[in-house]
Amino acid sequence: MNICDFKNVLAKNNIILDTEPEESMTVSQLGLDSFDVMMLAYDLEEAAGKPLQLTLDSTVGEVMAKINDVQRV
C-alpha cells in the first residue's frame, strides 16, 4: 500500500481530507474521528487480509507498514 492507495480507501469511506496525508501524520491529524477509524480499519483489514491495530495515534506510515508487512524502526 502507498499513499495513493491509502487516499483511495479514505475516499471509499467518504472521508475527505483538508490536507495531503504524509507518512508522519497521525490518523487524528487527518481529521478522522473514532467512527472513521473503525470504518477505515475494517476496509484496511480486508485489504491486508489480517487484523490491524489502528488507533487515532497510528501514523499513516505505520498503517501502510502493517499492511505491507514491513517493520518500522
C-alpha positions as CSV (number, residue, x, y, z in Angstrom):
1,M,0.0,0.0,0.0
2,N,1.2,3.5,-0.8
3,I,-0.2,7.0,-0.1
4,C,-2.4,6.9,-3.2
5,D,-3.9,3.6,-2.1
6,F,-4.5,5.0,1.4
7,K,-6.3,8.0,0.0
8,N,-8.5,5.7,-2.2
9,V,-9.6,3.8,0.9
10,L,-10.4,7.1,2.6
11,A,-12.4,8.2,-0.4
12,K,-14.3,4.9,-0.5
13,N,-15.4,5.7,3.1
14,N,-16.4,9.2,2.1
15,I,-13.6,10.7,4.2
16,I,-12.5,14.0,2.6
17,L,-9.2,15.4,3.9
18,D,-8.3,19.0,4.3
19,T,-4.6,18.3,3.8
20,E,-2.4,15.9,1.8
21,P,-1.6,12.9,4.0
22,E,2.1,12.3,4.9
23,E,3.6,9.2,6.4
24,S,4.5,11.0,9.6
25,M,0.9,12.3,10.3
26,T,-1.3,10.5,12.8
27,V,-4.7,9.4,11.8
28,S,-6.2,12.0,14.1
29,Q,-4.2,14.8,12.4
30,L,-6.0,13.8,9.2
31,G,-9.2,14.9,11.0
32,L,-10.7,11.4,11.4
33,D,-12.8,10.6,14.4
34,S,-13.2,7.2,16.2
35,F,-16.1,6.2,13.9
36,D,-14.0,7.0,10.8
37,V,-11.1,4.9,12.3
38,M,-13.5,2.0,12.8
39,M,-14.7,2.1,9.2
40,L,-11.2,2.7,7.9
41,A,-9.8,-0.2,9.9
42,Y,-12.5,-2.6,8.5
43,D,-11.5,-1.7,4.9
44,L,-7.8,-1.8,5.6
45,E,-8.0,-5.2,7.4
46,E,-10.0,-6.5,4.5
47,A,-7.3,-5.3,2.1
48,A,-4.5,-6.7,4.3
49,G,-6.2,-10.0,4.9
50,K,-5.4,-9.7,8.6
51,P,-6.4,-7.8,11.7
52,L,-4.7,-4.4,12.3
53,Q,-4.4,-2.4,15.4
54,L,-5.5,1.0,14.1
55,T,-5.9,3.9,16.6
56,L,-6.2,7.7,16.3
57,D,-2.5,7.8,17.3
58,S,-1.3,5.5,14.5
59,T,0.7,7.3,11.8
60,V,-0.1,6.9,8.1
61,G,3.3,5.3,7.7
62,E,2.7,2.7,10.5
63,V,-0.6,1.8,8.9
64,M,0.9,1.3,5.5
65,A,3.8,-0.7,7.0
66,K,1.4,-3.0,8.8
67,I,-0.4,-3.7,5.6
68,N,2.8,-4.2,3.7
69,D,4.3,-6.4,6.5
70,V,7.2,-4.0,6.9
71,Q,8.6,-3.3,10.4
72,R,9.1,0.4,11.1
73,V,12.1,1.4,13.2
